[in-house]
Amino acid sequence: MRILHVLSANFFAGSVAYAVALAEAHRQQGHQVWLASDAATLPTAATVVQLPISQRKYKQRWRNIQALRRLIQENEIDVVHAHSRAASWVSYFAVRGRPVPLVSTVHGRQHLHASTSLFDVYGDKVIAICGNLAAHLREEVKMELGKIAVVPNGVGFDGVLSLDNAQSDATQNSELKTQNSPSGRMAFIGRFNGPKGERAAALFEHVFPPLLREFPALRVALIGGELDHLPATGKTALAALQVEFGARVEIVGFTSDVPGWLLKTDLVIGAGRVAIEALGAGRAVLALGEACYAGRVTEETYTTAAASNFGDILARQGAEAVDWQLVLGEARAFWQAPTRVSAALQQRVRADYDLPAIAARVLAVYESARMKKAVPDFIPVLMYHKIPDAPLASKHQIFVTRADFAKHLAYFNAHGFTPITFRDYQEFASGRRSLAGFPRRPVILTFDDGYTDNYTNLLPLMQQYGYRGVLYLLGDFDIRYNQWDLATDLTEPRADIMDRAQKQAFVAAGWEIGAHTMSHAKLPELPAATALAEMRDSKAALEEALNTEIISFAYPYGALNEEVKALTQQAGFTYAVATDTGGLHLEDDRMQIFRINMFPHETPGSLFKKTATWYRKYYCWKRKK
C-alpha cells in the first residue's frame, strides 16, 4: 500500500512517536510511506514532507489542504492516516471527492461540543487506542459503532530489554527481595506539566516522603520533561524532598534512555506507553494517569487497567479523585515484599502491544476503510450446509436439494451476480488486485461442515457456471459424520463428511477453504484456552492437510461473544462469519460478518430479498438484531 500519515504536533509528542514507529513498521513490511508533519525531519527512512498542520488559521488550513491533495494525487496514495483532530480536519477536505479513505487515530478524549458530533471529520474508520476511548466515542461523541476499531499503540519491545526473560518468577522475585528490600528504586515517569504535573505534585507531597522515611535505602527517580512547569505546590514539595532526602531524590528530567532506566528501576509509577514498556520489561507498575489511578497492575487487574490506557482515559467526561493513601498503601506493600510482574503478564503485555502485530492490525483497518469506501453496499454472504438429492427429515432444515440449488445458481447467473470468496475479497482489500476489477454484484456462497453431498452434488453444479465458494471444514479429519447433531437428537438423520481426497478436490477447483473448529464446538461454552486451541489447531491442521492458506472462520452454531471474537483474531483469522448477526456492512466487523441462512423452500422472491443490498437493514429493522 501507499500510505500517507498526517501529524499536527510541532514537538515529538507520544502520538508522533507512535506514528513514526508505525510508519517504519509498514515501510519495513514493504509498503511505501509518506509523513506530512510540522517537523522537517523525523527519525524514519520514510519520506517526510514539512507542512504546518498544527496552524489552524483558515488561510493556512486551505494551503495545507491543497498541498495534501497534490501529495495524494502525485503519489497515488491508497490511504491517509491522521493522528489528531487538526490533522483529521485538513485530511478530511484533502480526500473529499476522491476514492481515497481517511483513517484517524484518536489518542485521547475529544472535546464535547456540537461540532464534534455534527461535523465528523474523522473519516471512514477511527482507531481508538483503548476500550474506554472507544466507549467515549460511541456514547459521548455519538460515533457509529461500525466505524470504531480498538487498536492500541504498539511498542517495539526489542528496545525494551528485560533481564528476567530467562528467569522463573520465583527466581527473579527471590533475587529482588534479597537485593532490594529495603533498598531499591522507584520512578515516576511522565510529563510534569498539566494534569500529570498535578499528579506528580501530589506524589511529592503525600506518597514519596513517608516511603523514603520508612525505607532508608530507597531512591526515587523523576524522569520526564517540563519539570519547570510543575504546579507551585509541586515545586515546593519537590524542594522539601531534596532538602530532607538529598541525592536519594534523583532528578533525571527528559531522557531518551527510558528503557535503560526501566532496567534500573523496580517499581514504576506511570501511565500509557510508560506502563506498557515497564510491564514489558518485567517491572512492577502502579498505573497512575491524568484520568484515574488504576492501581497495581496484576494479571487480575490488567484488563481494566488497559481499558483506561493505564490511568490516562475514562469513558466518561472528567477525572476521578485519587485516594493518595491507597497509592501509598500499595507502594508500601510492594516494598515490604518486592515482587516483579509474573512471566504470564509480561508475555501478555508483549503480545498485546507488539509493534509488528499492531502494524498488521492497523493495516487491516486501512483495508477495511478502503473497501467500505469503494464498495459501500451490503455484500450478501449466504450460508448453505447439505445439498442432498432429496429432502431430509430434519428439524434443523439446513439443506437445499440438488434440484433447488441448481435453481439458485440459475437465479444468480440470470441476475448478474458474481460469486467471490473471502480470499478474492482480501486480494482487492490489500491492493494486490485493482478495485476496478471488483464485480458489480458480488455474492459470497458459503457451505458449512463438508458433507459428502457437497462433493457429489454441489461441486459439479458450481463448476457448470464457473463459480467458486467457501467451504468451512473441521480440522479433525477423523470426524466422518455429523456426530454433534446426533449427540443431542437421535432422530436427526446421519450425514457423512467428505474424506481428504474429496476435500482436496475443492482446493484443486479454486475454492477457498475456511476453518470451523476441530470438533464443531460451541465456543462460548469453553474455557478461553480451549476455545483458542479449537480455532488455532483447526487452521493449522487444514493448512497442512490441504496445502492451502486459511484466512476465514465460521462459528459453529453461530455462537460467539466478544471474548470469542478476540480469540478468533488472535488465532490468525482475517474474517469470521456468524449466523444472522453482525454489522450492516462486511467491514463493520470482520470478526462477526452477517451471514444469511438458506432454507429448503427458497423462492425467486426470497432469493431477490436475501441478495438485495437493503436486506441487512431490513433484517435489522424486522428482527432488531
Secondary structure as UniProt FT lines:
FT   STRAND          2..6
FT   HELIX           14..28
FT   TURN            29..30
FT   STRAND          32..37
FT   STRAND          47..50
FT   TURN            53..54
FT   HELIX           58..74
FT   TURN            75..76
FT   STRAND          79..82
FT   HELIX           85..95
FT   TURN            96..97
FT   STRAND          102..106
FT   HELIX           114..118
FT   STRAND          125..128
FT   HELIX           131..139
FT   HELIX           145..147
FT   STRAND          148..150
FT   HELIX           157..159
FT   TURN            163..166
FT   HELIX           169..180
FT   STRAND          184..189
FT   HELIX           194..202
FT   HELIX           203..207
FT   HELIX           208..214
FT   TURN            216..217
FT   STRAND          218..223
FT   HELIX           227..229
FT   HELIX           232..245
FT   HELIX           246..248
FT   STRAND          249..253
FT   HELIX           258..263
FT   STRAND          267..270
FT   HELIX           272..280
FT   TURN            281..282
FT   STRAND          284..288
FT   STRAND          293..296
FT   TURN            299..301
FT   HELIX           302..307
FT   TURN            308..312
FT   HELIX           324..336
FT   HELIX           343..352
FT   HELIX           355..374
FT   STRAND          381..384
FT   HELIX           402..414
FT   TURN            415..416
FT   STRAND          418..419
FT   HELIX           422..429
FT   TURN            430..431
FT   HELIX           435..437
FT   STRAND          442..448
FT   HELIX           452..453
FT   HELIX           454..458
FT   HELIX           459..465
FT   STRAND          470..473
FT   TURN            477..478
FT   HELIX           483..486
FT   TURN            487..488
FT   TURN            490..491
FT   STRAND          496..497
FT   HELIX           500..508
FT   TURN            509..510
FT   STRAND          512..515
FT   HELIX           523..525
FT   HELIX           528..546
FT   STRAND          552..554
FT   HELIX           556..558
FT   HELIX           562..570
FT   TURN            571..572
FT   STRAND          575..577
FT   HELIX           586..588
FT   TURN            590..591
FT   STRAND          596..597
FT   TURN            600..601
FT   HELIX           604..610
FT   TURN            613..614
FT   HELIX           615..623
//
